[in-house]
């Protein structure tokens, strides 16, 4: 694994932990998702374009959560 791949994996893992917590992130990273063409996020870090796709998805999730929080709403209230 190259340094760049390690950095991408670290970034993906950090965002996943922020989005889902440590236990949730571990499960999320190992599960194939339709949004990623039925691939597991943990398998996508080795290709920079795929890794950026996962990172962008996680940023969107975290951004939506932040927006809801700032509006005083919980995700289950929308």
PDB file with SEQRES, HELIX, SHEET and CRYST1 records, atoms N, CA, C and O in Angstrom:
SEQRES   1 A   78  UNK UNK UNK UNK UNK UNK UNK UNK UNK UNK UNK UNK UNK          
SEQRES   2 A   78  UNK UNK UNK UNK UNK UNK UNK UNK UNK UNK UNK UNK UNK          
SEQRES   3 A   78  UNK UNK UNK UNK UNK UNK UNK UNK UNK UNK UNK UNK UNK          
SEQRES   4 A   78  UNK UNK UNK UNK UNK UNK UNK UNK UNK UNK UNK UNK UNK          
SEQRES   5 A   78  UNK UNK UNK UNK UNK UNK UNK UNK UNK UNK UNK UNK UNK          
SEQRES   6 A   78  UNK UNK UNK UNK UNK UNK UNK UNK UNK UNK UNK UNK UNK          
HELIX    1 AA1 UNK A    3  UNK A   30  1                                  28    
HELIX    2 AA2 UNK A   34  UNK A   36  5                                   3    
HELIX    3 AA3 UNK A   41  UNK A   43  5                                   3    
HELIX    4 AA4 UNK A   48  UNK A   70  1                                  23    
HELIX    5 AA5 UNK A   75  UNK A   77  5                                   3    
CRYST1    1.000    1.000    1.000  90.00  90.00  90.00 P 1           1          
ATOM      1  N   UNK A   1       0.848  -1.166   0.000  1.00  0.00           N  
ATOM      2  CA  UNK A   1       0.000   0.000   0.000  1.00  0.00           C  
ATOM      3  C   UNK A   1       0.900   1.237   0.000  1.00  0.00           C  
ATOM      4  O   UNK A   1       1.853   1.315   0.776  1.00  0.00           O  
ATOM      5  N   UNK A   2       0.600   2.191  -0.860  1.00  0.00           N  
ATOM      6  CA  UNK A   2       1.403   3.404  -0.949  1.00  0.00           C  
ATOM      7  C   UNK A   2       0.985   4.409   0.123  1.00  0.00           C  
ATOM      8  O   UNK A   2      -0.058   4.273   0.761  1.00  0.00           O  
ATOM      9  N   UNK A   3       1.826   5.411   0.297  1.00  0.00           N  
ATOM     10  CA  UNK A   3       1.515   6.464   1.268  1.00  0.00           C  
ATOM     11  C   UNK A   3       0.220   7.171   0.890  1.00  0.00           C  
ATOM     12  O   UNK A   3      -0.593   7.489   1.758  1.00  0.00           O  
ATOM     13  N   UNK A   4       0.027   7.416  -0.391  1.00  0.00           N  
ATOM     14  CA  UNK A   4      -1.201   8.063  -0.857  1.00  0.00           C  
ATOM     15  C   UNK A   4      -2.433   7.225  -0.561  1.00  0.00           C  
ATOM     16  O   UNK A   4      -3.476   7.754  -0.174  1.00  0.00           O  
ATOM     17  N   UNK A   5      -2.311   5.918  -0.743  1.00  0.00           N  
ATOM     18  CA  UNK A   5      -3.429   5.029  -0.442  1.00  0.00           C  
ATOM     19  C   UNK A   5      -3.717   5.014   1.057  1.00  0.00           C  
ATOM     20  O   UNK A   5      -4.876   5.012   1.473  1.00  0.00           O  
ATOM     21  N   UNK A   6      -2.653   5.003   1.865  1.00  0.00           N  
ATOM     22  CA  UNK A   6      -2.831   5.068   3.322  1.00  0.00           C  
ATOM     23  C   UNK A   6      -3.554   6.341   3.724  1.00  0.00           C  
ATOM     24  O   UNK A   6      -4.445   6.318   4.573  1.00  0.00           O  
ATOM     25  N   UNK A   7      -3.167   7.454   3.109  1.00  0.00           N  
ATOM     26  CA  UNK A   7      -3.805   8.733   3.415  1.00  0.00           C  
ATOM     27  C   UNK A   7      -5.287   8.713   3.048  1.00  0.00           C  
ATOM     28  O   UNK A   7      -6.124   9.203   3.805  1.00  0.00           O  
ATOM     29  N   UNK A   8      -5.607   8.146   1.889  1.00  0.00           N  
ATOM     30  CA  UNK A   8      -7.008   8.064   1.474  1.00  0.00           C  
ATOM     31  C   UNK A   8      -7.807   7.162   2.407  1.00  0.00           C  
ATOM     32  O   UNK A   8      -8.930   7.493   2.786  1.00  0.00           O  
ATOM     33  N   UNK A   9      -7.230   6.033   2.773  1.00  0.00           N  
ATOM     34  CA  UNK A   9      -7.920   5.131   3.698  1.00  0.00           C  
ATOM     35  C   UNK A   9      -8.129   5.807   5.043  1.00  0.00           C  
ATOM     36  O   UNK A   9      -9.201   5.683   5.634  1.00  0.00           O  
ATOM     37  N   UNK A  10      -7.124   6.521   5.536  1.00  0.00           N  
ATOM     38  CA  UNK A  10      -7.250   7.246   6.799  1.00  0.00           C  
ATOM     39  C   UNK A  10      -8.350   8.306   6.722  1.00  0.00           C  
ATOM     40  O   UNK A  10      -9.130   8.470   7.660  1.00  0.00           O  
ATOM     41  N   UNK A  11      -8.405   9.018   5.605  1.00  0.00           N  
ATOM     42  CA  UNK A  11      -9.425  10.050   5.424  1.00  0.00           C  
ATOM     43  C   UNK A  11     -10.813   9.441   5.391  1.00  0.00           C  
ATOM     44  O   UNK A  11     -11.725   9.928   6.060  1.00  0.00           O  
ATOM     45  N   UNK A  12     -10.980   8.376   4.614  1.00  0.00           N  
ATOM     46  CA  UNK A  12     -12.279   7.700   4.521  1.00  0.00           C  
ATOM     47  C   UNK A  12     -12.692   7.186   5.898  1.00  0.00           C  
ATOM     48  O   UNK A  12     -13.844   7.346   6.303  1.00  0.00           O  
ATOM     49  N   UNK A  13     -11.767   6.577   6.605  1.00  0.00           N  
ATOM     50  CA  UNK A  13     -12.071   6.038   7.928  1.00  0.00           C  
ATOM     51  C   UNK A  13     -12.476   7.148   8.892  1.00  0.00           C  
ATOM     52  O   UNK A  13     -13.434   6.992   9.649  1.00  0.00           O  
ATOM     53  N   UNK A  14     -11.760   8.254   8.872  1.00  0.00           N  
ATOM     54  CA  UNK A  14     -12.072   9.371   9.773  1.00  0.00           C  
ATOM     55  C   UNK A  14     -13.462   9.933   9.488  1.00  0.00           C  
ATOM     56  O   UNK A  14     -14.230  10.190  10.415  1.00  0.00           O  
ATOM     57  N   UNK A  15     -13.789  10.124   8.213  1.00  0.00           N  
ATOM     58  CA  UNK A  15     -15.123  10.618   7.865  1.00  0.00           C  
ATOM     59  C   UNK A  15     -16.204   9.607   8.255  1.00  0.00           C  
ATOM     60  O   UNK A  15     -17.263   9.990   8.753  1.00  0.00           O  
ATOM     61  N   UNK A  16     -15.942   8.339   8.033  1.00  0.00           N  
ATOM     62  CA  UNK A  16     -16.925   7.311   8.384  1.00  0.00           C  
ATOM     63  C   UNK A  16     -17.168   7.288   9.892  1.00  0.00           C  
ATOM     64  O   UNK A  16     -18.307   7.135  10.334  1.00  0.00           O  
ATOM     65  N   UNK A  17     -16.117   7.438  10.673  1.00  0.00           N  
ATOM     66  CA  UNK A  17     -16.273   7.482  12.128  1.00  0.00           C  
ATOM     67  C   UNK A  17     -17.074   8.709  12.538  1.00  0.00           C  
ATOM     68  O   UNK A  17     -17.922   8.630  13.427  1.00  0.00           O  
ATOM     69  N   UNK A  18     -16.813   9.837  11.899  1.00  0.00           N  
ATOM     70  CA  UNK A  18     -17.587  11.052  12.198  1.00  0.00           C  
ATOM     71  C   UNK A  18     -19.059  10.872  11.862  1.00  0.00           C  
ATOM     72  O   UNK A  18     -19.933  11.373  12.569  1.00  0.00           O  
ATOM     73  N   UNK A  19     -19.323  10.159  10.785  1.00  0.00           N  
ATOM     74  CA  UNK A  19     -20.706   9.980  10.339  1.00  0.00           C  
ATOM     75  C   UNK A  19     -21.449   8.906  11.121  1.00  0.00           C  
ATOM     76  O   UNK A  19     -22.635   9.062  11.411  1.00  0.00           O  
ATOM     77  N   UNK A  20     -20.767   7.818  11.466  1.00  0.00           N  
ATOM     78  CA  UNK A  20     -21.459   6.642  11.997  1.00  0.00           C  
ATOM     79  C   UNK A  20     -20.969   6.170  13.360  1.00  0.00           C  
ATOM     80  O   UNK A  20     -21.528   5.221  13.909  1.00  0.00           O  
ATOM     81  N   UNK A  21     -19.941   6.804  13.924  1.00  0.00           N  
ATOM     82  CA  UNK A  21     -19.334   6.306  15.152  1.00  0.00           C  
ATOM     83  C   UNK A  21     -18.393   5.159  14.813  1.00  0.00           C  
ATOM     84  O   UNK A  21     -18.398   4.658  13.689  1.00  0.00           O  
ATOM     85  N   UNK A  22     -17.595   4.748  15.773  1.00  0.00           N  
ATOM     86  CA  UNK A  22     -16.571   3.734  15.483  1.00  0.00           C  
ATOM     87  C   UNK A  22     -17.156   2.391  15.073  1.00  0.00           C  
ATOM     88  O   UNK A  22     -16.732   1.808  14.076  1.00  0.00           O  
ATOM     89  N   UNK A  23     -18.122   1.899  15.830  1.00  0.00           N  
ATOM     90  CA  UNK A  23     -18.714   0.601  15.489  1.00  0.00           C  
ATOM     91  C   UNK A  23     -19.480   0.673  14.172  1.00  0.00           C  
ATOM     92  O   UNK A  23     -19.368  -0.216  13.328  1.00  0.00           O  
ATOM     93  N   UNK A  24     -20.254   1.732  14.009  1.00  0.00           N  
ATOM     94  CA  UNK A  24     -21.023   1.903  12.785  1.00  0.00           C  
ATOM     95  C   UNK A  24     -20.138   2.062  11.564  1.00  0.00           C  
ATOM     96  O   UNK A  24     -20.443   1.546  10.489  1.00  0.00           O  
ATOM     97  N   UNK A  25     -19.031   2.787  11.740  1.00  0.00           N  
ATOM     98  CA  UNK A  25     -18.103   2.985  10.630  1.00  0.00           C  
ATOM     99  C   UNK A  25     -17.494   1.664  10.181  1.00  0.00           C  
ATOM    100  O   UNK A  25     -17.378   1.403   8.983  1.00  0.00           O  
ATOM    101  N   UNK A  26     -17.107   0.835  11.141  1.00  0.00           N  
ATOM    102  CA  UNK A  26     -16.511  -0.463  10.796  1.00  0.00           C  
ATOM    103  C   UNK A  26     -17.485  -1.292   9.973  1.00  0.00           C  
ATOM    104  O   UNK A  26     -17.086  -1.928   8.998  1.00  0.00           O  
ATOM    105  N   UNK A  27     -18.744  -1.291  10.351  1.00  0.00           N  
ATOM    106  CA  UNK A  27     -19.761  -2.038   9.595  1.00  0.00           C  
ATOM    107  C   UNK A  27     -20.000  -1.404   8.235  1.00  0.00           C  
ATOM    108  O   UNK A  27     -20.069  -2.099   7.221  1.00  0.00           O  
ATOM    109  N   UNK A  28     -20.127  -0.070   8.216  1.00  0.00           N  
ATOM    110  CA  UNK A  28     -20.415   0.644   6.971  1.00  0.00           C  
ATOM    111  C   UNK A  28     -19.304   0.435   5.951  1.00  0.00           C  
ATOM    112  O   UNK A  28     -19.575   0.227   4.768  1.00  0.00           O  
ATOM    113  N   UNK A  29     -18.068   0.490   6.401  1.00  0.00           N  
ATOM    114  CA  UNK A  29     -16.928   0.338   5.495  1.00  0.00           C  
ATOM    115  C   UNK A  29     -16.857  -1.057   4.872  1.00  0.00           C  
ATOM    116  O   UNK A  29     -16.325  -1.211   3.773  1.00  0.00           O  
ATOM    117  N   UNK A  30     -17.384  -2.071   5.554  1.00  0.00           N  
ATOM    118  CA  UNK A  30     -17.290  -3.449   5.060  1.00  0.00           C  
ATOM    119  C   UNK A  30     -18.521  -3.903   4.272  1.00  0.00           C  
ATOM    120  O   UNK A  30     -18.547  -5.019   3.753  1.00  0.00           O  
ATOM    121  N   UNK A  31     -19.523  -3.056   4.181  1.00  0.00           N  
ATOM    122  CA  UNK A  31     -20.766  -3.445   3.517  1.00  0.00           C  
ATOM    123  C   UNK A  31     -20.781  -2.917   2.076  1.00  0.00           C  
ATOM    124  O   UNK A  31     -20.442  -1.755   1.850  1.00  0.00           O  
ATOM    125  N   UNK A  32     -21.164  -3.740   1.111  1.00  0.00           N  
ATOM    126  CA  UNK A  32     -21.297  -3.223  -0.256  1.00  0.00           C  
ATOM    127  C   UNK A  32     -22.543  -2.336  -0.364  1.00  0.00           C  
ATOM    128  O   UNK A  32     -23.604  -2.682   0.156  1.00  0.00           O  
ATOM    129  N   UNK A  33     -22.408  -1.204  -1.035  1.00  0.00           N  
ATOM    130  CA  UNK A  33     -23.499  -0.246  -1.157  1.00  0.00           C  
ATOM    131  C   UNK A  33     -23.816   0.005  -2.629  1.00  0.00           C  
ATOM    132  O   UNK A  33     -22.923   0.107  -3.470  1.00  0.00           O  
ATOM    133  N   UNK A  34     -25.097   0.100  -2.911  1.00  0.00           N  
ATOM    134  CA  UNK A  34     -25.542   0.344  -4.287  1.00  0.00           C  
ATOM    135  C   UNK A  34     -24.979   1.656  -4.829  1.00  0.00           C  
ATOM    136  O   UNK A  34     -24.631   1.751  -6.006  1.00  0.00           O  
ATOM    137  N   UNK A  35     -24.892   2.669  -3.963  1.00  0.00           N  
ATOM    138  CA  UNK A  35     -24.370   3.966  -4.382  1.00  0.00           C  
ATOM    139  C   UNK A  35     -22.933   3.861  -4.899  1.00  0.00           C  
ATOM    140  O   UNK A  35     -22.476   4.713  -5.660  1.00  0.00           O  
ATOM    141  N   UNK A  36     -22.239   2.826  -4.487  1.00  0.00           N  
ATOM    142  CA  UNK A  36     -20.871   2.580  -4.940  1.00  0.00           C  
ATOM    143  C   UNK A  36     -20.806   1.372  -5.875  1.00  0.00           C  
ATOM    144  O   UNK A  36     -19.801   0.663  -5.922  1.00  0.00           O  
ATOM    145  N   UNK A  37     -21.879   1.152  -6.607  1.00  0.00           N  
ATOM    146  CA  UNK A  37     -21.955   0.033  -7.565  1.00  0.00           C  
ATOM    147  C   UNK A  37     -21.733  -1.309  -6.880  1.00  0.00           C  
ATOM    148  O   UNK A  37     -21.023  -2.178  -7.386  1.00  0.00           O  
ATOM    149  N   UNK A  38     -22.358  -1.455  -5.715  1.00  0.00           N  
ATOM    150  CA  UNK A  38     -22.291  -2.680  -4.920  1.00  0.00           C  
ATOM    151  C   UNK A  38     -20.860  -3.052  -4.504  1.00  0.00           C  
ATOM    152  O   UNK A  38     -20.522  -4.227  -4.364  1.00  0.00           O  
ATOM    153  N   UNK A  39     -20.047  -2.033  -4.313  1.00  0.00           N  
ATOM    154  CA  UNK A  39     -18.692  -2.248  -3.794  1.00  0.00           C  
ATOM    155  C   UNK A  39     -18.636  -1.784  -2.341  1.00  0.00           C  
ATOM    156  O   UNK A  39     -19.442  -0.964  -1.901  1.00  0.00           O  
ATOM    157  N   UNK A  40     -17.676  -2.321  -1.615  1.00  0.00           N  
ATOM    158  CA  UNK A  40     -17.473  -1.921  -0.228  1.00  0.00           C  
ATOM    159  C   UNK A  40     -16.571  -0.684  -0.191  1.00  0.00           C  
ATOM    160  O   UNK A  40     -15.555  -0.650  -0.885  1.00  0.00           O  
ATOM    161  N   UNK A  41     -16.924   0.332   0.604  1.00  0.00           N  
ATOM    162  CA  UNK A  41     -16.077   1.526   0.673  1.00  0.00           C  
ATOM    163  C   UNK A  41     -14.624   1.212   1.026  1.00  0.00           C  
ATOM    164  O   UNK A  41     -13.717   1.875   0.521  1.00  0.00           O  
ATOM    165  N   UNK A  42     -14.384   0.216   1.880  1.00  0.00           N  
ATOM    166  CA  UNK A  42     -13.006  -0.097   2.270  1.00  0.00           C  
ATOM    167  C   UNK A  42     -12.182  -0.657   1.111  1.00  0.00           C  
ATOM    168  O   UNK A  42     -10.954  -0.692   1.190  1.00  0.00           O  
ATOM    169  N   UNK A  43     -12.839  -1.093   0.043  1.00  0.00           N  
ATOM    170  CA  UNK A  43     -12.120  -1.603  -1.121  1.00  0.00           C  
ATOM    171  C   UNK A  43     -11.838  -0.516  -2.154  1.00  0.00           C  
ATOM    172  O   UNK A  43     -11.135  -0.757  -3.135  1.00  0.00           O  
ATOM    173  N   UNK A  44     -12.383   0.676  -1.936  1.00  0.00           N  
ATOM    174  CA  UNK A  44     -12.308   1.719  -2.950  1.00  0.00           C  
ATOM    175  C   UNK A  44     -11.152   2.690  -2.750  1.00  0.00           C  
ATOM    176  O   UNK A  44     -10.918   3.540  -3.609  1.00  0.00           O  
ATOM    177  N   UNK A  45     -10.425   2.589  -1.642  1.00  0.00           N  
ATOM    178  CA  UNK A  45      -9.359   3.544  -1.360  1.00  0.00           C  
ATOM    179  C   UNK A  45      -8.162   3.380  -2.282  1.00  0.00           C  
ATOM    180  O   UNK A  45      -7.376   4.316  -2.425  1.00  0.00           O  
ATOM    181  N   UNK A  46      -7.997   2.230  -2.907  1.00  0.00           N  
ATOM    182  CA  UNK A  46      -6.806   1.991  -3.714  1.00  0.00           C  
ATOM    183  C   UNK A  46      -6.848   2.699  -5.071  1.00  0.00           C  
ATOM    184  O   UNK A  46      -5.827   2.792  -5.753  1.00  0.00           O  
ATOM    185  N   UNK A  47      -8.003   3.191  -5.459  1.00  0.00           N  
ATOM    186  CA  UNK A  47      -8.134   3.967  -6.697  1.00  0.00           C  
ATOM    187  C   UNK A  47      -8.551   5.384  -6.311  1.00  0.00           C  
ATOM    188  O   UNK A  47      -9.644   5.576  -5.776  1.00  0.00           O  
ATOM    189  N   UNK A  48      -7.713   6.367  -6.567  1.00  0.00           N  
ATOM    190  CA  UNK A  48      -7.993   7.733  -6.114  1.00  0.00           C  
ATOM    191  C   UNK A  48      -9.379   8.256  -6.520  1.00  0.00           C  
ATOM    192  O   UNK A  48     -10.040   8.921  -5.722  1.00  0.00           O  
ATOM    193  N   UNK A  49      -9.819   7.969  -7.729  1.00  0.00           N  
ATOM    194  CA  UNK A  49     -11.131   8.449  -8.157  1.00  0.00           C  
ATOM    195  C   UNK A  49     -12.241   7.810  -7.333  1.00  0.00           C  
ATOM    196  O   UNK A  49     -13.189   8.486  -6.932  1.00  0.00           O  
ATOM    197  N   UNK A  50     -12.126   6.521  -7.083  1.00  0.00           N  
ATOM    198  CA  UNK A  50     -13.120   5.827  -6.257  1.00  0.00           C  
ATOM    199  C   UNK A  50     -13.079   6.330  -4.817  1.00  0.00           C  
ATOM    200  O   UNK A  50     -14.122   6.524  -4.193  1.00  0.00           O  
ATOM    201  N   UNK A  51     -11.889   6.539  -4.299  1.00  0.00           N  
ATOM    202  CA  UNK A  51     -11.750   7.031  -2.925  1.00  0.00           C  
ATOM    203  C   UNK A  51     -12.382   8.411  -2.793  1.00  0.00           C  
ATOM    204  O   UNK A  51     -13.065   8.686  -1.806  1.00  0.00           O  
ATOM    205  N   UNK A  52     -12.166   9.269  -3.763  1.00  0.00           N  
ATOM    206  CA  UNK A  52     -12.757  10.608  -3.730  1.00  0.00           C  
ATOM    207  C   UNK A  52     -14.287  10.528  -3.792  1.00  0.00           C  
ATOM    208  O   UNK A  52     -14.979  11.361  -3.207  1.00  0.00           O  
ATOM    209  N   UNK A  53     -14.798   9.549  -4.483  1.00  0.00           N  
ATOM    210  CA  UNK A  53     -16.251   9.340  -4.540  1.00  0.00           C  
ATOM    211  C   UNK A  53     -16.802   9.008  -3.150  1.00  0.00           C  
ATOM    212  O   UNK A  53     -17.839   9.536  -2.748  1.00  0.00           O  
ATOM    213  N   UNK A  54     -16.115   8.143  -2.428  1.00  0.00           N  
ATOM    214  CA  UNK A  54     -16.534   7.784  -1.069  1.00  0.00           C  
ATOM    215  C   UNK A  54     -16.416   9.001  -0.155  1.00  0.00           C  
ATOM    216  O   UNK A  54     -17.320   9.269   0.636  1.00  0.00           O  
ATOM    217  N   UNK A  55     -15.323   9.731  -0.256  1.00  0.00           N  
ATOM    218  CA  UNK A  55     -15.115  10.914   0.572  1.00  0.00           C  
ATOM    219  C   UNK A  55     -16.204  11.953   0.296  1.00  0.00           C  
ATOM    220  O   UNK A  55     -16.747  12.540   1.233  1.00  0.00           O  
ATOM    221  N   UNK A  56     -16.524  12.184  -0.960  1.00  0.00           N  
ATOM    222  CA  UNK A  56     -17.573  13.153  -1.310  1.00  0.00           C  
ATOM    223  C   UNK A  56     -18.914  12.733  -0.729  1.00  0.00           C  
ATOM    224  O   UNK A  56     -19.668  13.570  -0.232  1.00  0.00           O  
ATOM    225  N   UNK A  57     -19.214  11.445  -0.790  1.00  0.00           N  
ATOM    226  CA  UNK A  57     -20.472  10.936  -0.245  1.00  0.00           C  
ATOM    227  C   UNK A  57     -20.536  11.173   1.265  1.00  0.00           C  
ATOM    228  O   UNK A  57     -21.555  11.627   1.785  1.00  0.00           O  
ATOM    229  N   UNK A  58     -19.455  10.865   1.957  1.00  0.00           N  
ATOM    230  CA  UNK A  58     -19.422  11.061   3.403  1.00  0.00           C  
ATOM    231  C   UNK A  58     -19.507  12.538   3.769  1.00  0.00           C  
ATOM    232  O   UNK A  58     -20.162  12.895   4.749  1.00  0.00           O  
ATOM    233  N   UNK A  59     -18.858  13.396   2.998  1.00  0.00           N  
ATOM    234  CA  UNK A  59     -18.953  14.843   3.247  1.00  0.00           C  
ATOM    235  C   UNK A  59     -20.391  15.321   3.099  1.00  0.00           C  
ATOM    236  O   UNK A  59     -20.859  16.148   3.881  1.00  0.00           O  
ATOM    237  N   UNK A  60     -21.086  14.805   2.105  1.00  0.00           N  
ATOM    238  CA  UNK A  60     -22.496  15.175   1.927  1.00  0.00           C  
ATOM    239  C   UNK A  60     -23.330  14.734   3.121  1.00  0.00           C  
ATOM    240  O   UNK A  60     -24.163  15.496   3.612  1.00  0.00           O  
ATOM    241  N   UNK A  61     -23.114  13.513   3.588  1.00  0.00           N  
ATOM    242  CA  UNK A  61     -23.844  13.031   4.761  1.00  0.00           C  
ATOM    243  C   UNK A  61     -23.574  13.909   5.978  1.00  0.00           C  
ATOM    244  O   UNK A  61     -24.501  14.293   6.691  1.00  0.00           O  
ATOM    245  N   UNK A  62     -22.312  14.222   6.209  1.00  0.00           N  
ATOM    246  CA  UNK A  62     -21.954  15.047   7.362  1.00  0.00           C  
ATOM    247  C   UNK A  62     -22.470  16.473   7.209  1.00  0.00           C  
ATOM    248  O   UNK A  62     -22.868  17.097   8.193  1.00  0.00           O  
ATOM    249  N   UNK A  63     -22.467  16.985   5.997  1.00  0.00           N  
ATOM    250  CA  UNK A  63     -22.988  18.330   5.750  1.00  0.00           C  
ATOM    251  C   UNK A  63     -24.482  18.403   6.007  1.00  0.00           C  
ATOM    252  O   UNK A  63     -24.968  19.377   6.583  1.00  0.00           O  
ATOM    253  N   UNK A  64     -25.213  17.383   5.586  1.00  0.00           N  
ATOM    254  CA  UNK A  64     -26.655  17.351   5.825  1.00  0.00           C  
ATOM    255  C   UNK A  64     -26.935  17.265   7.320  1.00  0.00           C  
ATOM    256  O   UNK A  64     -27.836  17.937   7.822  1.00  0.00           O  
ATOM    257  N   UNK A  65     -26.184  16.460   8.021  1.00  0.00           N  
ATOM    258  CA  UNK A  65     -26.357  16.317   9.469  1.00  0.00           C  
ATOM    259  C   UNK A  65     -26.082  17.644  10.171  1.00  0.00           C  
ATOM    260  O   UNK A  65     -26.810  18.025  11.088  1.00  0.00           O  
ATOM    261  N   UNK A  66     -25.049  18.339   9.750  1.00  0.00           N  
ATOM    262  CA  UNK A  66     -24.714  19.634  10.335  1.00  0.00           C  
ATOM    263  C   UNK A  66     -25.815  20.648  10.072  1.00  0.00           C  
ATOM    264  O   UNK A  66     -26.190  21.404  10.968  1.00  0.00           O  
ATOM    265  N   UNK A  67     -26.334  20.669   8.855  1.00  0.00           N  
ATOM    266  CA  UNK A  67     -27.410  21.600   8.512  1.00  0.00           C  
ATOM    267  C   UNK A  67     -28.653  21.349   9.345  1.00  0.00           C  
ATOM    268  O   UNK A  67     -29.276  22.288   9.840  1.00  0.00           O  
ATOM    269  N   UNK A  68     -29.012  20.084   9.499  1.00  0.00           N  
ATOM    270  CA  UNK A  68     -30.176  19.748  10.324  1.00  0.00           C  
ATOM    271  C   UNK A  68     -29.961  20.173  11.768  1.00  0.00           C  
ATOM    272  O   UNK A  68     -30.862  20.719  12.406  1.00  0.00           O  
ATOM    273  N   UNK A  69     -28.781  19.924  12.267  1.00  0.00           N  
ATOM    274  CA  UNK A  69     -28.471  20.294  13.642  1.00  0.00           C  
ATOM    275  C   UNK A  69     -28.553  21.801  13.839  1.00  0.00           C  
ATOM    276  O   UNK A  69     -29.092  22.271  14.841  1.00  0.00           O  
ATOM    277  N   UNK A  70     -28.028  22.546  12.900  1.00  0.00           N  
ATOM    278  CA  UNK A  70     -28.069  24.014  12.992  1.00  0.00           C  
ATOM    279  C   UNK A  70     -29.501  24.533  12.907  1.00  0.00           C  
ATOM    280  O   UNK A  70     -29.814  25.582  13.471  1.00  0.00           O  
ATOM    281  N   UNK A  71     -30.360  23.817  12.215  1.00  0.00           N  
ATOM    282  CA  UNK A  71     -31.766  24.190  12.108  1.00  0.00           C  
ATOM    283  C   UNK A  71     -32.571  23.724  13.326  1.00  0.00           C  
ATOM    284  O   UNK A  71     -33.762  24.011  13.440  1.00  0.00           O  
ATOM    285  N   UNK A  72     -31.917  23.015  14.215  1.00  0.00           N  
ATOM    286  CA  UNK A  72     -32.588  22.530  15.415  1.00  0.00           C  
ATOM    287  C   UNK A  72     -33.443  21.302  15.178  1.00  0.00           C  
ATOM    288  O   UNK A  72     -34.349  21.009  15.958  1.00  0.00           O  
ATOM    289  N   UNK A  73     -33.156  20.579  14.100  1.00  0.00           N  
ATOM    290  CA  UNK A  73     -33.917  19.363  13.763  1.00  0.00           C  
ATOM    291  C   UNK A  73     -33.060  18.137  13.927  1.00  0.00           C  
ATOM    292  O   UNK A  73     -31.836  18.193  13.804  1.00  0.00           O  
ATOM    293  N   UNK A  74     -33.705  17.040  14.202  1.00  0.00           N  
ATOM    294  CA  UNK A  74     -33.054  15.725  14.181  1.00  0.00           C  
ATOM    295  C   UNK A  74     -33.431  15.036  12.879  1.00  0.00           C  
ATOM    296  O   UNK A  74     -34.507  15.289  12.337  1.00  0.00           O  
ATOM    297  N   UNK A  75     -32.557  14.162  12.365  1.00  0.00           N  
ATOM    298  CA  UNK A  75     -32.856  13.503  11.085  1.00  0.00           C  
ATOM    299  C   UNK A  75     -34.229  12.840  11.034  1.00  0.00           C  
ATOM    300  O   UNK A  75     -34.850  12.808   9.972  1.00  0.00           O  
ATOM    301  N   UNK A  76     -34.716  12.313  12.151  1.00  0.00           N  
ATOM    302  CA  UNK A  76     -36.015  11.641  12.120  1.00  0.00           C  
ATOM    303  C   UNK A  76     -37.183  12.619  12.170  1.00  0.00           C  
ATOM    304  O   UNK A  76     -38.338  12.194  12.178  1.00  0.00           O  
ATOM    305  N   UNK A  77     -36.901  13.929  12.205  1.00  0.00           N  
ATOM    306  CA  UNK A  77     -37.949  14.932  12.252  1.00  0.00           C  
ATOM    307  C   UNK A  77     -38.258  15.541  10.898  1.00  0.00           C  
ATOM    308  O   UNK A  77     -39.131  16.403  10.795  1.00  0.00           O  
ATOM    309  N   UNK A  78     -37.561  15.112   9.859  1.00  0.00           N  
ATOM    310  CA  UNK A  78     -37.818  15.692   8.542  1.00  0.00           C  
ATOM    311  C   UNK A  78     -38.662  14.783   7.702  1.00  0.00           C  
ATOM    312  O   UNK A  78     -38.977  15.114   6.559  1.00  0.00           O  
TER     313      UNK A  78                                                      
END                                                                             
